[in-house]
Amino acid sequence: MATEVKSRKLKFNLGSFRNILGGTFLTDVKTTRNFPYLMFLAFLGFLYIGNSYYAEKSIRNAEKMHKELRELRYKHISTRAALMQRGRQSKVASVLEKKGIKESKVPPRRIIEMD
């Protein structure tokens, strides 16, 4: 009895497989009745695939922007440090001394107006 059930299932599976490969399942009444539903499922499948591609593209773009932001932050820090070095009094005095301008030894005086 068990062997008959297995042989029927095997015959059914082979028959179904032949119908799918041969294309005869498309002319079946059940298939034609459910065709709009199958098309809807295919449409949902396409949407799902398209959405996953869009999400992957967005993730790659976000990672690219994050990397660019990190690089710009490093550039900002190094530029700020170089500017601070150039702005120090000793550095400015040495650059101006090369051009012939000397640092004043007399401290500045405040001028006060009297009314």
C-alpha positions in Angstrom: 0.0 0.0 0.0 2.8 2.4 0.9 4.6 1.6 -2.3 1.5 2.4 -4.3 1.2 5.9 -2.7 4.9 6.6 -3.4 4.6 5.4 -7.0 1.5 7.7 -7.5 3.3 10.7 -6.0 6.3 10.0 -8.2 4.1 9.7 -11.3 2.2 12.9 -10.3 5.5 14.8 -9.8 6.9 13.6 -13.1 3.7 14.5 -14.9 3.7 17.9 -13.3 7.3 18.4 -14.3 6.6 17.4 -17.9 3.6 19.9 -18.0 5.8 22.7 -16.8 8.6 22.0 -19.2 6.3 21.4 -22.1 4.2 24.5 -21.4 0.9 22.6 -21.3 0.1 23.9 -17.8 -0.5 27.3 -19.4 -3.6 26.0 -21.2 -5.0 24.4 -18.1 -8.3 25.8 -16.9 -7.0 26.4 -13.3 -4.0 28.3 -14.6 -6.0 30.5 -16.9 -8.4 31.3 -14.1 -5.6 32.3 -11.8 -3.6 34.1 -14.4 -4.3 37.6 -13.0 -3.2 36.5 -9.5 0.0 35.0 -11.0 0.7 38.2 -12.9 0.2 40.1 -9.6 2.7 37.9 -7.9 5.2 38.4 -10.7 4.7 42.2 -10.4 5.3 42.0 -6.7 8.4 40.0 -7.3 9.7 42.6 -9.7 8.9 45.3 -7.2 10.8 43.4 -4.5 13.9 42.9 -6.7 13.8 46.6 -7.7 13.5 47.7 -4.1 16.4 45.6 -3.0 18.6 47.1 -5.8 17.5 50.6 -4.8 18.3 49.9 -1.2 21.8 48.6 -2.0 22.5 51.6 -4.2 21.4 53.9 -1.4 23.6 52.1 1.1 26.6 52.3 -1.2 26.0 56.0 -1.7 25.7 56.6 2.0 29.0 54.8 2.7 30.7 56.8 -0.1 29.4 60.1 1.5 30.5 58.9 5.0 34.0 58.2 3.7 34.2 61.5 1.9 33.0 63.3 5.1 35.7 61.5 7.1 38.4 62.6 4.6 37.2 66.2 4.6 37.2 66.2 8.4 40.8 65.0 8.4 41.8 67.7 5.9 40.1 70.3 8.0 42.0 69.3 11.1 45.3 69.3 9.3 44.7 72.6 7.6 43.6 74.2 10.9 46.8 73.0 12.6 48.9 74.4 9.8 47.2 77.7 10.0 47.7 77.8 13.8 51.4 77.2 13.2 51.6 80.0 10.7 49.8 82.4 13.0 52.2 82.1 15.9 54.1 85.2 16.8 57.5 83.6 16.5 56.7 82.3 13.0 55.3 85.6 11.9 58.3 87.5 13.3 60.7 85.2 11.4 58.8 85.6 8.1 58.7 89.4 8.5 62.4 89.5 9.5 63.3 87.9 6.2 61.4 90.7 4.4 63.2 93.4 6.4 60.6 94.3 9.0 61.7 94.1 12.6 59.7 93.6 15.7 59.3 96.7 17.9 61.0 96.6 21.3 59.0 99.5 22.7 55.6 98.5 24.1 52.6 100.3 22.7 51.1 103.3 24.6 47.5 104.1 25.1 46.3 107.5 24.0 43.5 108.9 26.2 41.4 111.8 25.1 40.6 114.5 27.5 37.4 116.4 27.1 
